[in-house]
Amino acid sequence: MTCQKQDIPFGLWTSPITPEMISKGKKLEDVQAIPESDGVVWIESLSGKSSLMVKYPGQAPSDLTGSLNPSGGVGYGGGEFCAGKEGAVFAEKNGRLYYKTYSPGEAKPITPGFGSSASPSISPDGRWVLYVHTCEDRDVLALVDIQGEQWPRILASGADFYMQPTWSAKGNRVAWVEWHHPHMPWDETDLCYAEIDLTTRQLKDLPTRLHAPGAVHFQPCFSPAGDQLAYLVNRGEKDELCLNDLDGSEKVLVEEKIMLPPAWVQGVRAFAWSPDGQIIYYLENKRAQTRLHAYDLSTHSSTAVPNLENFTITSQPSVSADGTFFLLVESNQLPRRAIHLSEGKIEVLARTMADNLESGYLPVSQSISWTSSDGAEVHGLYFAPTHPTATANGAPPVIVYIHGGPTSQVLDGYLPEAGYFTSRGYGYFVINYRGGTGYGRAYRQALNGHWGELDVQDTIEGCKHLIDRGLANPDKLIIKGGSAGGYTVLNSLVHHPGFFKAGLCSYGVSNLFLLDMDTHKFESHYTSSLVGALPKAAQKYHDLSPVFHADQIRDALAVFQGSEDKVVPPNQSESIVAFLRANHVPHVYRLYDGEGHGFRRSENILDFYKTIDVFLKQYVIFSV
């Protein structure tokens, strides 16, 4: 029997997706098979505290790290751990690497207490750890014995950045990716490999370097036999999966697909070998969804990996010794989970949230594309208001979400925030504007020299497209974003006053000059490509910095900021708030003590959504 839906105004629907539920959700960022075993290790985080979990068949998961807090300390993080045969090595928040066996006992520090570390990689014999280390803005590739009995040795230096160190199966070769300023890791990177002498703890010779202007190399991974090296490369519009015989010869196995994710963090994986070396399993990004495929080296053909059809996002593939899979997966209506896929059966190891919500509260995405005024195709995802017992007439208010980066993409997976708003009677519209990833090189590079312009154009025109389709109330649009997305929020409110009813800005960039001077090493040249190099582009920096035009903002604005943010410091938000206060613009300002670039503490996430709920009711839903 179908339940009669009740007419309730948009924005006032009662929802079981509460701020408390979102604030208590876990994060799952990586899962790894234990070599030569059927065990698995994954990392889960809650309210800023991370734990490494280990599980063997028939046993309950156990916490390896206790009071320690695994956290990759290079750049934006990632690359927290490596699962070895006897134990795991992990980077701790204090900057040191620790080794913890899978048997009971304490974790042991194996590196000195200075700088920060990430991306540990354990040698096949379990005796050595290759890792990335940073100290006082100097990054190196280093080697330490797994017991921490010797001082670490620098293996490679001179590049500005390193990532993805790895060993060959015999432990006689290592490979890694490195790059230099002014490039970001999606602009140009080199892949290096070399023989290593573990007696002297040095490379035997200068590394072989795979380099080409504008070529992006990603994730070197030796074959199980150790005689070949697979990797991803972007040197044209789309990506290639390649195989190198270590003699300089290269074979392109898969081409003309989107496979290479932006390396914002350490430790990202996009493919894995089968144990017998006959298959490479790779992820393809298509229409904002990532699917796992198998490339057979004997037949030279690709097929989709079966039994994953219910998921729209698959990430961090890891293959066990018996050929089964450990993966992170999700879909619009299935929260992210770490799974074991074996013989067509799925075992759930961990979830970010419980699966106890009625499906009627969870939205299903619509892929939306529109043609910009300059003739480009732009993409987004739309989630309509969804509720099993509530309905309303007309077009809904819409949250227009602008992702950060800006070289990034919102994938079509489980978005707790989308469900939070759609179950209350809002539409939720994701703008995957030009400059983002997932749609080819030309799309990604379109924003270079035009940040603050094209992103705003794509946002405004995307909203007009939504209005024309009857999917959004033009009088009740709310723009929301953080970091680079917050920059687009502020510029949209500056240059299009009255178009949006309200804005929600988290740690948004307001002053490009300060961003160029204050930001961390990883992004210290980013604005040069996105806007232009100083001092030549000084006028452009002024024209595109919202703070110099903040007196144009007339729409209600809620601003959220972390007190310890090193990427976009509090002065960027506070300068905007000062204008709002002086001009009597309706606003709310929340400064969260101890938070950095993104909010992690449950109590602050809770306050964030409760504040937004009150703010939107006051300035959008109940506003004339």
HUSULJO-V11050 format. One record per residue. N is the residue number from 1. SS is DSSP state (2 for helix, 1 for strand, 0 for the rest). OMEGA is omega in whole degrees, -180 to 180 (999 if undefined). Layout:
BEGIN
n=N ss=SS omega=OMEGA
n=N ss=SS omega=OMEGA
END
This chain:
BEGIN
n=1 ss=0 omega=-178
n=2 ss=0 omega=180
n=3 ss=0 omega=177
n=4 ss=0 omega=180
n=5 ss=0 omega=-178
n=6 ss=1 omega=177
n=7 ss=1 omega=179
n=8 ss=0 omega=-178
n=9 ss=0 omega=175
n=10 ss=0 omega=178
n=11 ss=0 omega=-177
n=12 ss=0 omega=179
n=13 ss=0 omega=178
n=14 ss=0 omega=-174
n=15 ss=0 omega=173
n=16 ss=0 omega=177
n=17 ss=0 omega=-172
n=18 ss=0 omega=172
n=19 ss=2 omega=179
n=20 ss=2 omega=-179
n=21 ss=2 omega=-180
n=22 ss=2 omega=-177
n=23 ss=2 omega=-178
n=24 ss=0 omega=178
n=25 ss=0 omega=177
n=26 ss=0 omega=169
n=27 ss=1 omega=174
n=28 ss=1 omega=-174
n=29 ss=1 omega=-179
n=30 ss=1 omega=175
n=31 ss=1 omega=-176
n=32 ss=1 omega=173
n=33 ss=1 omega=173
n=34 ss=0 omega=-177
n=35 ss=0 omega=177
n=36 ss=0 omega=-175
n=37 ss=0 omega=173
n=38 ss=0 omega=178
n=39 ss=0 omega=-176
n=40 ss=1 omega=175
n=41 ss=1 omega=174
n=42 ss=1 omega=178
n=43 ss=1 omega=176
n=44 ss=1 omega=-175
n=45 ss=1 omega=177
n=46 ss=1 omega=176
n=47 ss=0 omega=176
n=48 ss=0 omega=179
n=49 ss=1 omega=-180
n=50 ss=1 omega=178
n=51 ss=1 omega=170
n=52 ss=1 omega=-180
n=53 ss=1 omega=177
n=54 ss=1 omega=-180
n=55 ss=1 omega=171
n=56 ss=0 omega=-179
n=57 ss=0 omega=178
n=58 ss=0 omega=-180
n=59 ss=0 omega=175
n=60 ss=0 omega=176
n=61 ss=0 omega=175
n=62 ss=1 omega=-178
n=63 ss=1 omega=-179
n=64 ss=0 omega=-164
n=65 ss=0 omega=176
n=66 ss=0 omega=-177
n=67 ss=0 omega=177
n=68 ss=0 omega=-173
n=69 ss=0 omega=180
n=70 ss=1 omega=-178
n=71 ss=0 omega=176
n=72 ss=0 omega=-171
n=73 ss=0 omega=-179
n=74 ss=0 omega=180
n=75 ss=0 omega=-180
n=76 ss=0 omega=178
n=77 ss=0 omega=-175
n=78 ss=1 omega=-179
n=79 ss=0 omega=-173
n=80 ss=0 omega=-171
n=81 ss=1 omega=171
n=82 ss=1 omega=178
n=83 ss=1 omega=175
n=84 ss=0 omega=-177
n=85 ss=0 omega=-175
n=86 ss=0 omega=-178
n=87 ss=1 omega=-178
n=88 ss=1 omega=171
n=89 ss=1 omega=-179
n=90 ss=1 omega=174
n=91 ss=1 omega=-180
n=92 ss=1 omega=-177
n=93 ss=0 omega=179
n=94 ss=0 omega=176
n=95 ss=0 omega=-177
n=96 ss=0 omega=169
n=97 ss=1 omega=178
n=98 ss=1 omega=174
n=99 ss=1 omega=179
n=100 ss=1 omega=175
n=101 ss=1 omega=180
n=102 ss=0 omega=176
n=103 ss=0 omega=-178
n=104 ss=0 omega=-180
n=105 ss=0 omega=-177
n=106 ss=0 omega=172
n=107 ss=0 omega=-175
n=108 ss=1 omega=175
n=109 ss=1 omega=-177
n=110 ss=0 omega=175
n=111 ss=0 omega=180
n=112 ss=0 omega=-175
n=113 ss=0 omega=172
n=114 ss=0 omega=-179
n=115 ss=0 omega=-180
n=116 ss=1 omega=-174
n=117 ss=1 omega=177
n=118 ss=1 omega=173
n=119 ss=1 omega=174
n=120 ss=1 omega=178
n=121 ss=1 omega=-175
n=122 ss=1 omega=179
n=123 ss=0 omega=-178
n=124 ss=0 omega=179
n=125 ss=0 omega=176
n=126 ss=0 omega=-175
n=127 ss=0 omega=-171
n=128 ss=1 omega=179
n=129 ss=1 omega=173
n=130 ss=1 omega=-177
n=131 ss=1 omega=176
n=132 ss=1 omega=-179
n=133 ss=1 omega=177
n=134 ss=1 omega=177
n=135 ss=1 omega=179
n=136 ss=0 omega=176
n=137 ss=0 omega=173
n=138 ss=1 omega=179
n=139 ss=1 omega=178
n=140 ss=1 omega=169
n=141 ss=1 omega=-172
n=142 ss=1 omega=-180
n=143 ss=1 omega=176
n=144 ss=1 omega=175
n=145 ss=1 omega=-170
n=146 ss=0 omega=176
n=147 ss=0 omega=179
n=148 ss=0 omega=-176
n=149 ss=0 omega=179
n=150 ss=0 omega=177
n=151 ss=0 omega=180
n=152 ss=0 omega=180
n=153 ss=1 omega=176
n=154 ss=1 omega=178
n=155 ss=1 omega=-178
n=156 ss=1 omega=177
n=157 ss=0 omega=179
n=158 ss=0 omega=173
n=159 ss=0 omega=178
n=160 ss=0 omega=-176
n=161 ss=1 omega=176
n=162 ss=1 omega=173
n=163 ss=1 omega=170
n=164 ss=1 omega=174
n=165 ss=1 omega=-177
n=166 ss=1 omega=-179
n=167 ss=1 omega=167
n=168 ss=0 omega=-174
n=169 ss=0 omega=-180
n=170 ss=0 omega=180
n=171 ss=0 omega=-179
n=172 ss=0 omega=177
n=173 ss=1 omega=174
n=174 ss=1 omega=178
n=175 ss=1 omega=179
n=176 ss=1 omega=174
n=177 ss=1 omega=177
n=178 ss=1 omega=177
n=179 ss=1 omega=-172
n=180 ss=0 omega=167
n=181 ss=0 omega=6
n=182 ss=0 omega=-173
n=183 ss=0 omega=165
n=184 ss=0 omega=-174
n=185 ss=0 omega=173
n=186 ss=0 omega=177
n=187 ss=0 omega=-178
n=188 ss=0 omega=176
n=189 ss=0 omega=176
n=190 ss=1 omega=172
n=191 ss=1 omega=-178
n=192 ss=1 omega=172
n=193 ss=1 omega=-175
n=194 ss=1 omega=171
n=195 ss=1 omega=-178
n=196 ss=1 omega=175
n=197 ss=1 omega=-176
n=198 ss=0 omega=173
n=199 ss=0 omega=178
n=200 ss=0 omega=-178
n=201 ss=0 omega=179
n=202 ss=1 omega=171
n=203 ss=1 omega=-177
n=204 ss=0 omega=-177
n=205 ss=0 omega=175
n=206 ss=0 omega=-178
n=207 ss=0 omega=169
n=208 ss=1 omega=-174
n=209 ss=1 omega=173
n=210 ss=1 omega=-174
n=211 ss=0 omega=169
n=212 ss=0 omega=180
n=213 ss=0 omega=178
n=214 ss=0 omega=-180
n=215 ss=0 omega=180
n=216 ss=1 omega=177
n=217 ss=1 omega=-171
n=218 ss=1 omega=171
n=219 ss=1 omega=170
n=220 ss=1 omega=-178
n=221 ss=1 omega=-180
n=222 ss=1 omega=175
n=223 ss=0 omega=179
n=224 ss=0 omega=177
n=225 ss=0 omega=178
n=226 ss=0 omega=-176
n=227 ss=0 omega=178
n=228 ss=0 omega=-179
n=229 ss=1 omega=176
n=230 ss=1 omega=178
n=231 ss=1 omega=173
n=232 ss=1 omega=177
n=233 ss=1 omega=172
n=234 ss=1 omega=177
n=235 ss=0 omega=177
n=236 ss=0 omega=-178
n=237 ss=0 omega=-180
n=238 ss=0 omega=-169
n=239 ss=1 omega=179
n=240 ss=1 omega=169
n=241 ss=1 omega=-171
n=242 ss=1 omega=178
n=243 ss=1 omega=-178
n=244 ss=1 omega=-178
n=245 ss=0 omega=179
n=246 ss=0 omega=173
n=247 ss=0 omega=-179
n=248 ss=0 omega=-180
n=249 ss=0 omega=-176
n=250 ss=1 omega=174
n=251 ss=1 omega=174
n=252 ss=1 omega=-178
n=253 ss=1 omega=-179
n=254 ss=1 omega=-180
n=255 ss=1 omega=178
n=256 ss=1 omega=175
n=257 ss=1 omega=175
n=258 ss=0 omega=-177
n=259 ss=0 omega=-169
n=260 ss=0 omega=179
n=261 ss=0 omega=177
n=262 ss=0 omega=-175
n=263 ss=0 omega=176
n=264 ss=0 omega=-179
n=265 ss=0 omega=173
n=266 ss=1 omega=168
n=267 ss=0 omega=-179
n=268 ss=0 omega=177
n=269 ss=0 omega=-180
n=270 ss=0 omega=176
n=271 ss=1 omega=179
n=272 ss=1 omega=176
n=273 ss=1 omega=166
n=274 ss=0 omega=-177
n=275 ss=0 omega=-179
n=276 ss=0 omega=178
n=277 ss=0 omega=-177
n=278 ss=0 omega=-176
n=279 ss=1 omega=169
n=280 ss=1 omega=179
n=281 ss=1 omega=-176
n=282 ss=1 omega=178
n=283 ss=1 omega=174
n=284 ss=1 omega=178
n=285 ss=1 omega=-179
n=286 ss=1 omega=-179
n=287 ss=0 omega=176
n=288 ss=0 omega=175
n=289 ss=1 omega=179
n=290 ss=1 omega=-177
n=291 ss=1 omega=-180
n=292 ss=1 omega=180
n=293 ss=1 omega=178
n=294 ss=1 omega=174
n=295 ss=1 omega=-179
n=296 ss=1 omega=-177
n=297 ss=0 omega=-180
n=298 ss=0 omega=-179
n=299 ss=0 omega=-179
n=300 ss=0 omega=-178
n=301 ss=1 omega=179
n=302 ss=1 omega=174
n=303 ss=1 omega=176
n=304 ss=1 omega=176
n=305 ss=0 omega=-176
n=306 ss=0 omega=175
n=307 ss=0 omega=175
n=308 ss=0 omega=-174
n=309 ss=0 omega=-178
n=310 ss=0 omega=-178
n=311 ss=0 omega=178
n=312 ss=0 omega=179
n=313 ss=1 omega=172
n=314 ss=1 omega=-179
n=315 ss=1 omega=176
n=316 ss=1 omega=-178
n=317 ss=1 omega=176
n=318 ss=1 omega=-176
n=319 ss=1 omega=-177
n=320 ss=0 omega=-178
n=321 ss=0 omega=180
n=322 ss=0 omega=176
n=323 ss=0 omega=177
n=324 ss=0 omega=-170
n=325 ss=1 omega=163
n=326 ss=1 omega=-172
n=327 ss=1 omega=164
n=328 ss=1 omega=-177
n=329 ss=1 omega=177
n=330 ss=1 omega=172
n=331 ss=1 omega=180
n=332 ss=0 omega=-173
n=333 ss=0 omega=178
n=334 ss=1 omega=180
n=335 ss=1 omega=180
n=336 ss=1 omega=179
n=337 ss=1 omega=170
n=338 ss=1 omega=-176
n=339 ss=1 omega=169
n=340 ss=1 omega=179
n=341 ss=1 omega=-177
n=342 ss=1 omega=178
n=343 ss=0 omega=177
n=344 ss=0 omega=-179
n=345 ss=1 omega=-178
n=346 ss=1 omega=172
n=347 ss=1 omega=178
n=348 ss=1 omega=-179
n=349 ss=1 omega=-178
n=350 ss=1 omega=179
n=351 ss=1 omega=172
n=352 ss=0 omega=179
n=353 ss=0 omega=178
n=354 ss=0 omega=178
n=355 ss=0 omega=-172
n=356 ss=0 omega=178
n=357 ss=0 omega=173
n=358 ss=0 omega=-174
n=359 ss=2 omega=180
n=360 ss=2 omega=178
n=361 ss=2 omega=-174
n=362 ss=0 omega=-176
n=363 ss=0 omega=173
n=364 ss=0 omega=-173
n=365 ss=1 omega=166
n=366 ss=1 omega=176
n=367 ss=1 omega=-176
n=368 ss=1 omega=174
n=369 ss=1 omega=178
n=370 ss=1 omega=179
n=371 ss=1 omega=-179
n=372 ss=0 omega=-179
n=373 ss=0 omega=176
n=374 ss=0 omega=170
n=375 ss=0 omega=-180
n=376 ss=0 omega=174
n=377 ss=1 omega=-178
n=378 ss=1 omega=-170
n=379 ss=1 omega=176
n=380 ss=1 omega=177
n=381 ss=1 omega=179
n=382 ss=1 omega=177
n=383 ss=1 omega=-178
n=384 ss=0 omega=174
n=385 ss=0 omega=-173
n=386 ss=0 omega=-179
n=387 ss=0 omega=-178
n=388 ss=0 omega=-175
n=389 ss=0 omega=-178
n=390 ss=1 omega=176
n=391 ss=1 omega=177
n=392 ss=0 omega=-179
n=393 ss=0 omega=176
n=394 ss=0 omega=180
n=395 ss=0 omega=-174
n=396 ss=0 omega=164
n=397 ss=1 omega=-176
n=398 ss=1 omega=169
n=399 ss=1 omega=179
n=400 ss=1 omega=-173
n=401 ss=1 omega=180
n=402 ss=1 omega=-177
n=403 ss=0 omega=177
n=404 ss=0 omega=180
n=405 ss=0 omega=7
n=406 ss=0 omega=-178
n=407 ss=0 omega=-174
n=408 ss=0 omega=-179
n=409 ss=0 omega=170
n=410 ss=0 omega=180
n=411 ss=0 omega=-173
n=412 ss=0 omega=-179
n=413 ss=0 omega=180
n=414 ss=0 omega=-180
n=415 ss=0 omega=-178
n=416 ss=2 omega=-179
n=417 ss=2 omega=177
n=418 ss=2 omega=178
n=419 ss=2 omega=178
n=420 ss=2 omega=-177
n=421 ss=2 omega=-177
n=422 ss=2 omega=179
n=423 ss=0 omega=175
n=424 ss=0 omega=177
n=425 ss=0 omega=173
n=426 ss=1 omega=163
n=427 ss=1 omega=-180
n=428 ss=1 omega=-172
n=429 ss=1 omega=178
n=430 ss=1 omega=176
n=431 ss=1 omega=172
n=432 ss=1 omega=-170
n=433 ss=0 omega=178
n=434 ss=0 omega=-171
n=435 ss=0 omega=179
n=436 ss=0 omega=-178
n=437 ss=0 omega=175
n=438 ss=0 omega=-177
n=439 ss=0 omega=177
n=440 ss=0 omega=-175
n=441 ss=2 omega=-178
n=442 ss=2 omega=178
n=443 ss=2 omega=-178
n=444 ss=2 omega=-175
n=445 ss=2 omega=-176
n=446 ss=0 omega=-177
n=447 ss=0 omega=-179
n=448 ss=0 omega=-177
n=449 ss=0 omega=-175
n=450 ss=0 omega=178
n=451 ss=0 omega=-174
n=452 ss=0 omega=179
n=453 ss=0 omega=-177
n=454 ss=2 omega=180
n=455 ss=2 omega=177
n=456 ss=2 omega=179
n=457 ss=2 omega=-179
n=458 ss=2 omega=179
n=459 ss=2 omega=-178
n=460 ss=2 omega=-178
n=461 ss=2 omega=175
n=462 ss=2 omega=178
n=463 ss=2 omega=178
n=464 ss=2 omega=177
n=465 ss=2 omega=180
n=466 ss=2 omega=179
n=467 ss=2 omega=180
n=468 ss=2 omega=179
n=469 ss=0 omega=178
n=470 ss=0 omega=-176
n=471 ss=0 omega=-178
n=472 ss=0 omega=174
n=473 ss=0 omega=-176
n=474 ss=0 omega=-179
n=475 ss=0 omega=-177
n=476 ss=0 omega=175
n=477 ss=1 omega=178
n=478 ss=1 omega=179
n=479 ss=1 omega=-174
n=480 ss=1 omega=176
n=481 ss=1 omega=179
n=482 ss=1 omega=179
n=483 ss=0 omega=176
n=484 ss=2 omega=175
n=485 ss=2 omega=176
n=486 ss=2 omega=175
n=487 ss=2 omega=177
n=488 ss=2 omega=176
n=489 ss=2 omega=-176
n=490 ss=2 omega=180
n=491 ss=2 omega=178
n=492 ss=2 omega=179
n=493 ss=2 omega=178
n=494 ss=2 omega=-171
n=495 ss=2 omega=179
n=496 ss=0 omega=-179
n=497 ss=0 omega=179
n=498 ss=0 omega=179
n=499 ss=0 omega=177
n=500 ss=0 omega=178
n=501 ss=0 omega=-179
n=502 ss=1 omega=177
n=503 ss=1 omega=177
n=504 ss=1 omega=-172
n=505 ss=1 omega=177
n=506 ss=1 omega=179
n=507 ss=0 omega=-177
n=508 ss=0 omega=177
n=509 ss=0 omega=178
n=510 ss=0 omega=-176
n=511 ss=0 omega=-177
n=512 ss=2 omega=177
n=513 ss=2 omega=179
n=514 ss=2 omega=178
n=515 ss=2 omega=-179
n=516 ss=2 omega=-177
n=517 ss=2 omega=-168
n=518 ss=2 omega=-167
n=519 ss=0 omega=-175
n=520 ss=0 omega=-173
n=521 ss=2 omega=-174
n=522 ss=2 omega=-176
n=523 ss=2 omega=-172
n=524 ss=0 omega=176
n=525 ss=0 omega=-174
n=526 ss=2 omega=-177
n=527 ss=2 omega=178
n=528 ss=2 omega=178
n=529 ss=2 omega=-177
n=530 ss=2 omega=-176
n=531 ss=0 omega=-177
n=532 ss=0 omega=-177
n=533 ss=0 omega=174
n=534 ss=0 omega=5
n=535 ss=0 omega=-175
n=536 ss=0 omega=-175
n=537 ss=0 omega=-174
n=538 ss=2 omega=-180
n=539 ss=2 omega=178
n=540 ss=2 omega=177
n=541 ss=2 omega=179
n=542 ss=2 omega=-176
n=543 ss=2 omega=-175
n=544 ss=0 omega=176
n=545 ss=0 omega=-177
n=546 ss=2 omega=-175
n=547 ss=2 omega=-179
n=548 ss=2 omega=-180
n=549 ss=2 omega=-173
n=550 ss=2 omega=177
n=551 ss=2 omega=175
n=552 ss=2 omega=-179
n=553 ss=0 omega=-179
n=554 ss=0 omega=-175
n=555 ss=0 omega=-178
n=556 ss=1 omega=-174
n=557 ss=1 omega=173
n=558 ss=1 omega=-176
n=559 ss=1 omega=-178
n=560 ss=1 omega=-173
n=561 ss=1 omega=172
n=562 ss=1 omega=-176
n=563 ss=0 omega=-176
n=564 ss=0 omega=-179
n=565 ss=0 omega=179
n=566 ss=0 omega=-179
n=567 ss=0 omega=174
n=568 ss=0 omega=-175
n=569 ss=0 omega=-177
n=570 ss=2 omega=-179
n=571 ss=2 omega=178
n=572 ss=2 omega=179
n=573 ss=2 omega=-174
n=574 ss=2 omega=177
n=575 ss=2 omega=176
n=576 ss=2 omega=-179
n=577 ss=2 omega=179
n=578 ss=2 omega=177
n=579 ss=2 omega=180
n=580 ss=2 omega=-179
n=581 ss=2 omega=-178
n=582 ss=2 omega=-178
n=583 ss=0 omega=178
n=584 ss=0 omega=175
n=585 ss=0 omega=179
n=586 ss=0 omega=-177
n=587 ss=1 omega=172
n=588 ss=1 omega=176
n=589 ss=1 omega=177
n=590 ss=1 omega=174
n=591 ss=1 omega=-176
n=592 ss=1 omega=-177
n=593 ss=0 omega=176
n=594 ss=0 omega=180
n=595 ss=0 omega=178
n=596 ss=0 omega=-177
n=597 ss=0 omega=-172
n=598 ss=0 omega=-175
n=599 ss=0 omega=-175
n=600 ss=0 omega=-177
n=601 ss=0 omega=-175
n=602 ss=2 omega=-177
n=603 ss=2 omega=179
n=604 ss=2 omega=175
n=605 ss=2 omega=177
n=606 ss=2 omega=-180
n=607 ss=2 omega=180
n=608 ss=2 omega=-177
n=609 ss=2 omega=177
n=610 ss=2 omega=178
n=611 ss=2 omega=179
n=612 ss=2 omega=-179
n=613 ss=2 omega=179
n=614 ss=2 omega=-178
n=615 ss=2 omega=-178
n=616 ss=2 omega=177
n=617 ss=2 omega=-177
n=618 ss=2 omega=-170
n=619 ss=2 omega=179
n=620 ss=2 omega=-173
n=621 ss=2 omega=-177
n=622 ss=0 omega=-178
n=623 ss=0 omega=179
n=624 ss=0 omega=999
END
